[in-house]
């Protein structure tokens, strides 16, 4: 059977182009989901020009028009959650349950921002000058370039596309080349949503497409989620052009477990945060910082729980952990595992590639014991099913170790002490703090973003998204002149 070819969506039309790349199922490398167009600079330029031409029309659209479009998209996504979730699991490797949940979250995001289109507000102030009135109004930024990663291939595009459109911007989306099918499916839904041609555009391809999008003179803002190295390049390029930029760049997230922690709940949260979605989450619990009074009990219980996890194909209902995304990522993770052992960390379990009935990129869930926070495995983001135990004396040392990182995305603590919980919330250096919850797992209506090297620019999601996708205009009105 011939594999289907999927193209870009530019100015309301589907464009295939001359070159394509395969989208391979990481659970079964014999399965090619489709061939997707490899974008060129000309494709990017055409998409940006289409978005610029559509901007005046969409920026002038009514709140009702925007609501109708976004609500229609959200409703279709929710109605097709199982179908789209199956596609997502097949191309990205997360379990079917997780994939369906991601699609539902994406649908909910569109519905939330449909409501935000109706809730757009400003401020009315009186001037210090007699009779002068002041209105503060929000307006769309313009053409927004969106660059999204492969680990959440429909949720992250949703939480960028939905607010951009809700606030009247036009969009060029460039998804990760490792998982383009979900973004293409979203584009197909948007193509039938009632948007004017050019308001939403999709250009597929590798990193050269993203670099071209950042450099296009017609782009007014860039929102990027991905690695720290590329994020810094994007931020620097946008700074040179003096355009808006928002970058989210991962984490090295601590989960602190104190002596008084509820053991079973803490273990379950560690497993959830470190290993679900194959650890390919920027909010994953990669550093497990445990005080010495509970360390041995926590370690034993955690190892027992890890051994119960089943690695397998994403669509198998008995699978707890699917494959990692591709061969390059698997080799990268294995390199870090080897490096951890070379630096003196004890490999408590896992660490090896698994050969299953279907050829794929499978890795046993891995735990390092007796590690030091100075080790490379505790300094750099691994982005796989790998976690490291760090033994500390007390809460004070735990907090110091938690903050001893360049990153600052998510942090968690397990304790029955309100005093420690409140102190941790106040003093840990992270954009999101979890008390007696996994470090991963966020609501769709709240702001999300990191501190330090994890993020730069305004927060994403929730009402705070307007800080990036709108500009404030101050309008003075003088009294009528006689």
Backbone torsions as a table, in degrees:
resi	resn	phi	psi	omega
1	UNK	NA	132.6	-178.2
2	UNK	-74.0	136.3	180.0
3	UNK	-78.8	136.9	-177.2
4	UNK	-73.8	148.9	176.9
5	UNK	-107.1	135.4	-176.4
6	UNK	-118.6	136.3	-175.1
7	UNK	-109.6	-178.5	173.8
8	UNK	-73.7	164.6	172.9
9	UNK	-120.9	107.1	-173.9
10	UNK	-131.0	123.9	177.3
11	UNK	55.1	40.2	176.5
12	UNK	80.3	7.8	-179.0
13	UNK	-126.6	150.6	175.4
14	UNK	-90.1	128.7	-175.1
15	UNK	-126.0	119.1	-175.5
16	UNK	-83.3	-45.1	-176.3
17	UNK	83.9	-172.8	-174.5
18	UNK	-101.7	-30.0	-178.0
19	UNK	-112.7	146.5	178.0
20	UNK	-135.8	167.1	174.6
21	UNK	-135.4	150.1	-177.2
22	UNK	-82.9	147.0	173.3
23	UNK	-107.4	107.6	-170.5
24	UNK	-102.4	136.2	177.7
25	UNK	-70.1	116.2	-178.9
26	UNK	-69.8	-15.6	175.2
27	UNK	-81.9	-21.6	-179.3
28	UNK	-156.3	98.0	-172.3
29	UNK	-68.4	-7.4	174.9
30	UNK	-77.9	-14.1	-175.2
31	UNK	-97.4	111.4	175.8
32	UNK	-100.2	116.3	-175.1
33	UNK	-69.1	-34.5	179.9
34	UNK	173.6	170.5	172.4
35	UNK	-108.1	131.6	-172.7
36	UNK	-117.8	143.2	-174.5
37	UNK	-63.0	137.1	173.4
38	UNK	-93.4	113.6	-175.7
39	UNK	-70.7	158.3	176.5
40	UNK	-121.9	172.6	176.2
41	UNK	-61.2	-34.8	178.4
42	UNK	-64.9	-38.3	176.7
43	UNK	-63.4	-44.8	-180.0
44	UNK	-62.4	-44.7	-179.5
45	UNK	-62.2	-41.9	178.7
46	UNK	-63.9	-39.7	179.5
47	UNK	-66.0	-42.4	-179.9
48	UNK	-66.7	-40.8	178.3
49	UNK	-63.9	-38.9	178.0
50	UNK	-65.3	-41.1	179.0
51	UNK	-65.2	-40.0	179.0
52	UNK	-65.4	-38.8	179.4
53	UNK	-68.5	-32.9	-179.0
54	UNK	-82.1	-14.8	-172.5
55	UNK	-59.8	-48.3	-178.5
56	UNK	-57.1	-40.6	-179.9
57	UNK	-65.9	-47.9	-176.7
58	UNK	-73.0	-35.5	177.9
59	UNK	-62.8	-29.5	179.7
60	UNK	-89.8	0.6	-178.7
61	UNK	-66.6	155.0	-178.4
62	UNK	-80.2	158.5	173.7
63	UNK	-55.0	-34.8	179.3
64	UNK	-66.3	-41.1	177.7
65	UNK	-60.6	-45.2	-178.8
66	UNK	-66.4	-42.3	177.3
67	UNK	-57.9	-47.8	-176.0
68	UNK	-59.9	-44.6	-179.3
69	UNK	-62.6	-51.8	-174.6
70	UNK	-69.4	-38.0	179.1
71	UNK	-66.8	-37.1	177.8
72	UNK	-62.7	-43.1	178.8
73	UNK	-63.6	-47.7	-179.8
74	UNK	-60.7	-40.7	-179.7
75	UNK	-64.3	-42.2	179.9
76	UNK	-67.0	-38.9	179.3
77	UNK	-63.5	-42.7	179.1
78	UNK	-66.1	-38.7	180.0
79	UNK	-67.8	-28.8	-177.3
80	UNK	-107.1	24.0	-172.3
81	UNK	-58.5	-42.9	-178.8
82	UNK	-67.6	-42.8	178.7
83	UNK	-62.6	-50.8	-179.1
84	UNK	-68.9	-33.6	176.7
85	UNK	-65.1	-37.1	177.0
86	UNK	-64.4	-42.7	176.3
87	UNK	-61.0	-44.4	-178.8
88	UNK	-62.7	-46.5	179.2
89	UNK	-61.5	-38.5	-178.0
90	UNK	-67.0	-36.9	-176.7
91	UNK	-92.5	-25.6	-174.5
92	UNK	-105.6	-30.3	176.0
93	UNK	102.1	-7.7	176.2
94	UNK	-74.1	157.0	-175.1
95	UNK	-61.3	156.7	-177.8
96	UNK	-59.4	-39.8	179.1
97	UNK	-61.1	-45.5	179.0
98	UNK	-65.5	-39.5	-177.5
99	UNK	-66.0	-44.3	177.3
100	UNK	-62.3	-40.7	177.0
101	UNK	-61.0	-38.0	178.4
102	UNK	-65.7	-42.1	178.4
103	UNK	-62.4	-43.1	178.7
104	UNK	-62.0	-39.7	177.7
105	UNK	-62.9	-40.9	178.8
106	UNK	-62.0	-41.8	177.1
107	UNK	-62.8	-41.0	178.4
108	UNK	-65.1	-35.5	177.2
109	UNK	-61.8	-45.4	179.1
110	UNK	-62.6	-39.4	179.3
111	UNK	-68.9	-37.7	177.1
112	UNK	-60.7	-46.8	-177.2
113	UNK	-75.9	-20.0	168.2
114	UNK	-59.3	-44.2	177.0
115	UNK	-65.2	-37.9	179.0
116	UNK	-62.4	-31.9	177.4
117	UNK	-60.7	-31.1	177.9
118	UNK	-84.4	-19.5	-174.9
119	UNK	-99.1	8.4	179.3
120	UNK	-56.7	129.6	-176.6
121	UNK	-138.3	165.5	175.0
122	UNK	-132.3	-157.7	178.9
123	UNK	-134.1	147.6	173.7
124	UNK	-120.7	123.7	-178.0
125	UNK	-127.0	153.3	172.7
126	UNK	-93.2	138.0	177.9
127	UNK	-74.0	161.4	172.2
128	UNK	-72.7	-11.8	177.3
129	UNK	-92.8	135.1	-175.3
130	UNK	-57.1	132.5	173.0
131	UNK	79.2	-7.5	-178.4
132	UNK	-88.8	132.2	179.0
133	UNK	-110.8	149.7	-178.1
134	UNK	-128.5	130.8	171.9
135	UNK	-116.9	133.0	172.9
136	UNK	-106.6	116.6	-176.9
137	UNK	-121.9	151.4	178.6
138	UNK	-104.4	135.5	179.0
139	UNK	-127.1	154.8	178.6
140	UNK	-65.8	155.0	-176.9
141	UNK	-75.8	-43.0	-177.0
142	UNK	142.1	-134.2	176.4
143	UNK	-84.8	124.3	-177.5
144	UNK	-113.6	126.7	174.5
145	UNK	-93.4	128.6	-176.7
146	UNK	-118.9	124.7	-179.6
147	UNK	-120.7	117.4	-170.3
148	UNK	-120.9	155.1	-176.3
149	UNK	-91.6	178.3	-175.7
150	UNK	-90.5	-15.0	-170.8
151	UNK	-76.6	-26.1	171.4
152	UNK	-129.8	77.9	-166.0
153	UNK	-74.9	-6.8	173.6
154	UNK	-123.4	-30.5	-179.0
155	UNK	-70.6	-44.5	-177.8
156	UNK	-69.4	-43.6	170.8
157	UNK	-55.4	-38.7	179.9
158	UNK	-63.4	-44.3	-175.8
159	UNK	-78.2	-1.9	169.6
160	UNK	-102.8	-46.5	-177.2
161	UNK	-65.3	-45.8	-174.0
162	UNK	-59.8	-50.6	178.9
163	UNK	-68.3	-34.6	178.3
164	UNK	-57.8	-46.2	179.6
165	UNK	-73.1	-37.6	-178.8
166	UNK	-59.5	-34.9	-177.4
167	UNK	-94.4	8.5	171.2
168	UNK	95.4	9.0	177.1
169	UNK	-83.4	164.5	168.3
170	UNK	-109.8	158.8	-161.5
171	UNK	-132.0	142.2	162.5
172	UNK	-123.8	116.6	-178.4
173	UNK	-102.9	130.3	173.0
174	UNK	-120.8	102.5	178.8
175	UNK	-83.5	167.1	177.9
176	UNK	-65.1	141.6	-178.1
177	UNK	-71.6	-18.1	179.3
178	UNK	-72.2	-22.7	-176.6
179	UNK	-147.2	71.1	-176.3
180	UNK	-86.7	-15.6	-170.5
181	UNK	-64.6	-40.7	-178.3
182	UNK	-66.3	-41.3	177.7
183	UNK	-66.0	-37.7	177.3
184	UNK	-63.3	-41.9	178.2
185	UNK	-62.0	-40.2	176.1
186	UNK	-62.6	-42.9	178.9
187	UNK	-62.0	-38.4	179.5
188	UNK	-63.6	-39.7	176.4
189	UNK	-65.5	-44.3	179.6
190	UNK	-63.6	-31.0	-178.8
191	UNK	-64.6	-20.6	-179.2
192	UNK	-110.0	13.7	-170.5
193	UNK	-89.1	-12.5	-176.2
194	UNK	104.4	4.2	175.4
195	UNK	-67.7	145.2	173.4
196	UNK	-68.4	150.2	179.3
197	UNK	-54.3	133.5	178.7
198	UNK	93.4	-15.3	-179.8
199	UNK	-67.0	-34.0	174.2
200	UNK	-128.1	132.9	179.2
201	UNK	-135.3	145.8	179.1
202	UNK	-124.5	125.2	173.4
203	UNK	-123.3	121.0	-176.9
204	UNK	-92.1	162.4	174.6
205	UNK	138.8	-171.8	-175.5
206	UNK	-87.5	-165.2	-175.4
207	UNK	-63.7	-21.7	178.2
208	UNK	-65.3	-29.8	177.6
209	UNK	-68.7	-43.2	177.6
210	UNK	-61.9	-42.5	179.4
211	UNK	-63.2	-39.5	178.4
212	UNK	-66.1	-38.5	179.0
213	UNK	-63.8	-42.2	179.1
214	UNK	-62.9	-33.1	-175.3
215	UNK	-86.4	-10.6	-175.1
216	UNK	-66.3	128.0	-177.3
217	UNK	-65.5	-21.5	-179.0
218	UNK	-82.5	-3.5	-178.8
219	UNK	-87.8	131.1	-177.8
220	UNK	-97.5	-18.2	-178.3
221	UNK	-159.3	150.6	177.5
222	UNK	-128.4	129.7	171.1
223	UNK	-116.2	124.2	-173.8
224	UNK	-128.6	137.7	169.0
225	UNK	-128.7	127.3	-178.2
226	UNK	172.3	-149.8	-175.2
227	UNK	-74.8	159.0	179.2
228	UNK	-63.6	-40.4	-176.6
229	UNK	-63.2	-49.0	-179.5
230	UNK	-70.2	-36.9	178.8
231	UNK	-58.9	-40.6	178.0
232	UNK	-65.3	-39.0	177.6
233	UNK	-63.1	-41.9	178.5
234	UNK	-63.2	-46.3	-179.1
235	UNK	-62.0	-41.5	179.8
236	UNK	-65.2	-41.7	-180.0
237	UNK	-64.8	-40.9	178.7
238	UNK	-68.2	-36.5	178.1
239	UNK	-63.7	-39.1	178.2
240	UNK	-63.3	-35.0	179.8
241	UNK	-87.9	-8.4	-179.7
242	UNK	58.1	47.0	173.7
243	UNK	-115.6	163.0	-179.4
244	UNK	-64.3	144.3	177.9
245	UNK	-144.1	144.1	177.6
246	UNK	-138.9	119.1	-178.7
247	UNK	-129.9	133.9	172.5
248	UNK	-117.0	127.7	-164.6
249	UNK	-132.1	31.0	170.3
250	UNK	90.6	-173.3	-176.7
251	UNK	-160.6	168.5	172.2
252	UNK	-131.3	73.6	-159.6
253	UNK	-82.1	132.1	178.2
254	UNK	-90.0	140.8	166.5
255	UNK	-118.5	110.9	-178.2
256	UNK	-90.3	131.6	177.4
257	UNK	-122.4	112.8	-178.4
258	UNK	-90.6	165.7	-176.5
259	UNK	-55.2	-32.2	-176.6
260	UNK	-91.5	10.9	-176.1
261	UNK	-67.2	145.4	169.2
262	UNK	-66.9	109.6	-167.0
263	UNK	-60.0	-50.7	-175.3
264	UNK	-61.7	-43.2	-180.0
265	UNK	-66.3	-38.8	180.0
266	UNK	-65.5	-41.7	178.6
267	UNK	-63.6	-44.8	-179.2
268	UNK	-63.1	-39.2	178.5
269	UNK	-66.3	-38.3	178.6
270	UNK	-64.6	-42.5	179.0
271	UNK	-65.2	-45.7	178.3
272	UNK	-58.0	-50.7	-174.7
273	UNK	-70.5	-36.1	-173.9
274	UNK	-87.4	-33.9	-166.4
275	UNK	-118.1	-26.9	178.9
276	UNK	-65.4	153.8	-171.6
277	UNK	56.8	28.4	-179.9
278	UNK	56.1	26.3	179.8
279	UNK	70.5	7.5	-176.1
280	UNK	-90.5	57.5	178.1
281	UNK	-132.6	137.2	-179.7
282	UNK	-66.7	-18.3	179.1
283	UNK	-99.4	13.4	-177.4
284	UNK	-61.7	148.0	178.6
285	UNK	-84.2	86.6	-175.9
286	UNK	-89.9	-20.2	177.8
287	UNK	-119.2	114.1	179.6
288	UNK	-101.6	102.6	-173.7
289	UNK	-98.7	111.5	-167.8
290	UNK	-124.6	130.4	178.6
291	UNK	-72.6	151.5	-167.0
292	UNK	-65.4	-25.7	-178.8
293	UNK	-66.2	-25.6	-178.4
294	UNK	-116.0	-2.3	-170.3
295	UNK	-55.3	-52.9	-174.8
296	UNK	-65.4	-40.9	179.2
297	UNK	-66.6	-41.2	178.6
298	UNK	-64.9	-44.4	-179.8
299	UNK	-59.6	-47.1	-178.3
300	UNK	-63.6	-44.8	-179.5
301	UNK	-66.9	-37.2	179.7
302	UNK	-66.4	-43.8	178.9
303	UNK	-62.6	-40.7	177.8
304	UNK	-61.6	-41.7	-179.3
305	UNK	-69.0	-39.9	180.0
306	UNK	-61.5	-39.4	-177.9
307	UNK	-66.6	-17.1	177.4
308	UNK	-83.4	-11.8	-176.7
309	UNK	-76.1	136.0	-180.0
310	UNK	-106.8	123.4	175.4
311	UNK	-92.7	132.2	-178.7
312	UNK	-171.0	-174.1	179.0
313	UNK	-60.5	146.0	-174.9
314	UNK	-61.1	-34.3	-175.9
315	UNK	-86.8	-4.0	177.0
316	UNK	-75.9	121.2	-177.0
317	UNK	-63.8	-16.4	179.7
318	UNK	-89.6	-2.2	-177.7
319	UNK	-80.2	133.7	172.4
320	UNK	-97.1	-36.4	-178.1
321	UNK	-131.0	122.3	176.8
322	UNK	-85.9	-169.5	179.5
323	UNK	-75.1	166.0	167.2
324	UNK	-80.2	172.4	-163.6
325	UNK	-67.7	-40.7	-177.0
326	UNK	-161.9	178.4	-177.2
327	UNK	-62.2	-40.9	-178.8
328	UNK	-62.0	-42.8	179.1
329	UNK	-67.4	-38.5	178.4
330	UNK	-62.3	-44.6	179.1
331	UNK	-63.9	-36.6	178.6
332	UNK	-63.7	-43.9	-180.0
333	UNK	-65.1	-44.4	179.4
334	UNK	-62.2	-33.8	176.0
335	UNK	-62.8	-43.4	178.8
336	UNK	-66.0	-36.6	178.2
337	UNK	-63.4	-43.1	176.7
338	UNK	-64.1	-41.4	-179.8
339	UNK	-64.2	-39.9	178.1
340	UNK	-59.8	-42.7	178.7
341	UNK	-66.6	-38.7	178.4
342	UNK	-63.6	-31.6	-178.7
343	UNK	-87.9	2.5	172.6
344	UNK	105.0	1.4	176.8
345	UNK	-72.1	146.1	179.4
346	UNK	-91.7	123.8	178.0
347	UNK	-79.9	101.8	-175.6
348	UNK	-77.8	-32.7	176.8
349	UNK	-164.7	159.6	176.3
350	UNK	74.5	-150.4	176.5
351	UNK	96.0	-3.7	-175.2
352	UNK	-121.7	152.9	173.5
353	UNK	-71.3	143.6	-179.2
354	UNK	-109.4	137.0	174.8
355	UNK	-104.4	114.7	-178.5
356	UNK	-111.6	-176.5	-178.1
357	UNK	-61.3	-39.0	176.8
358	UNK	-99.7	135.2	180.0
359	UNK	-69.0	126.2	-178.3
360	UNK	-161.9	-172.6	-173.8
361	UNK	-105.0	69.6	-172.4
362	UNK	-98.3	139.5	179.3
363	UNK	-136.7	134.6	176.7
364	UNK	-66.9	136.7	176.8
365	UNK	-56.9	132.3	-167.2
366	UNK	-118.3	135.5	176.3
367	UNK	-130.2	128.1	172.4
368	UNK	-98.3	142.5	-179.8
369	UNK	-117.1	154.6	175.5
370	UNK	52.4	51.9	179.1
371	UNK	-98.2	164.8	178.3
372	UNK	-113.9	142.5	-176.9
373	UNK	-64.5	-14.0	178.8
374	UNK	-84.1	-11.3	179.9
375	UNK	-66.1	150.5	-178.7
376	UNK	-58.3	-37.6	-179.2
377	UNK	-65.5	-16.9	176.1
378	UNK	-103.6	0.8	-179.7
379	UNK	-108.5	-34.4	-172.9
380	UNK	-111.3	146.3	-179.4
381	UNK	-73.1	122.8	-178.5
382	UNK	-90.0	-38.3	177.2
383	UNK	62.5	56.2	177.3
384	UNK	-162.7	-179.7	-177.5
385	UNK	-77.9	64.5	-175.8
386	UNK	-134.9	129.9	176.1
387	UNK	-135.4	158.3	-178.2
388	UNK	-130.1	132.6	174.9
389	UNK	-85.2	134.1	176.7
390	UNK	-125.0	119.1	-179.6
391	UNK	-86.7	131.7	177.6
392	UNK	-132.2	162.0	-176.7
393	UNK	-74.1	-48.0	-168.9
394	UNK	-155.0	-175.7	-178.1
395	UNK	-60.2	-42.6	-176.8
396	UNK	-59.9	-43.6	178.1
397	UNK	-69.2	-37.1	179.1
398	UNK	-59.4	-44.8	179.6
399	UNK	-63.8	-42.5	179.7
400	UNK	-62.4	-42.0	179.0
401	UNK	-68.1	-40.8	178.9
402	UNK	-57.7	-39.1	-177.6
403	UNK	-84.4	-10.4	-177.6
404	UNK	-82.9	72.1	-178.9
405	UNK	-160.6	153.1	175.7
406	UNK	-73.7	-20.5	-176.1
407	UNK	-89.6	167.8	177.7
408	UNK	-165.2	56.4	-176.7
409	UNK	-92.7	-65.8	-177.4
410	UNK	-133.2	149.8	177.9
411	UNK	-149.8	145.7	-179.7
412	UNK	-135.7	159.8	177.1
413	UNK	-143.1	141.3	172.9
414	UNK	-116.5	119.3	-178.8
415	UNK	-164.0	155.3	171.8
416	UNK	-95.7	-0.9	-176.1
417	UNK	-90.0	117.4	175.4
418	UNK	-64.3	-33.6	-179.4
419	UNK	-62.0	-49.2	179.8
420	UNK	-68.3	-38.2	-179.7
421	UNK	-61.6	-45.8	-179.6
422	UNK	-69.6	-37.9	178.7
423	UNK	-65.0	-41.6	-179.8
424	UNK	-63.9	-45.5	178.1
425	UNK	-54.9	-38.6	-176.1
426	UNK	-79.5	-34.0	-167.5
427	UNK	-110.4	-12.7	177.0
428	UNK	-74.8	142.4	-174.5
429	UNK	-95.8	84.0	-177.5
430	UNK	-153.3	152.5	179.3
431	UNK	-75.2	-26.3	179.1
432	UNK	-132.7	133.2	-179.0
433	UNK	-122.7	130.9	179.4
434	UNK	-115.9	128.4	175.9
435	UNK	-110.8	117.0	-178.9
436	UNK	58.6	36.8	177.3
437	UNK	-143.9	158.3	174.5
438	UNK	-63.3	153.9	178.6
439	UNK	-70.9	-20.3	179.4
440	UNK	-104.6	147.1	178.9
441	UNK	113.8	100.6	-174.0
442	UNK	-126.1	149.5	174.1
443	UNK	-73.3	157.2	-175.5
444	UNK	-85.0	-10.3	-173.8
445	UNK	-108.7	12.4	-178.4
446	UNK	-116.0	156.8	-180.0
447	UNK	-68.4	147.0	-179.8
448	UNK	-136.0	134.9	176.6
449	UNK	169.5	161.4	-174.8
450	UNK	-107.1	165.6	172.8
451	UNK	-103.5	173.8	178.2
452	UNK	51.9	-133.6	-175.6
453	UNK	-77.8	0.7	-179.4
454	UNK	-81.6	-24.8	-176.6
455	UNK	-160.1	154.8	179.6
456	UNK	-146.5	128.6	-179.3
457	UNK	104.5	-177.9	-178.0
458	UNK	-63.2	159.8	179.9
459	UNK	-70.0	160.3	174.6
460	UNK	-102.5	164.3	174.6
461	UNK	69.0	164.1	177.2
462	UNK	60.4	-166.8	-178.8
463	UNK	-66.4	-21.7	-179.5
464	UNK	-68.4	-14.9	177.8
465	UNK	-60.0	-26.7	-179.1
466	UNK	-64.4	-22.4	179.6
467	UNK	-64.8	-27.7	178.2
468	UNK	-94.6	-40.8	-170.7
469	UNK	-89.9	1.9	175.3
470	UNK	-134.0	158.6	171.9
471	UNK	-116.3	148.6	-179.3
472	UNK	-95.3	129.9	176.1
473	UNK	-113.9	129.9	178.2
474	UNK	-98.3	121.5	-174.9
475	UNK	-119.1	120.7	177.1
476	UNK	-98.7	141.2	175.5
477	UNK	-128.6	119.6	179.6
478	UNK	-86.2	159.8	175.6
479	UNK	-61.8	157.2	178.8
480	UNK	-59.1	132.6	-178.2
481	UNK	-85.5	128.1	-178.8
482	UNK	-70.3	NA	NA
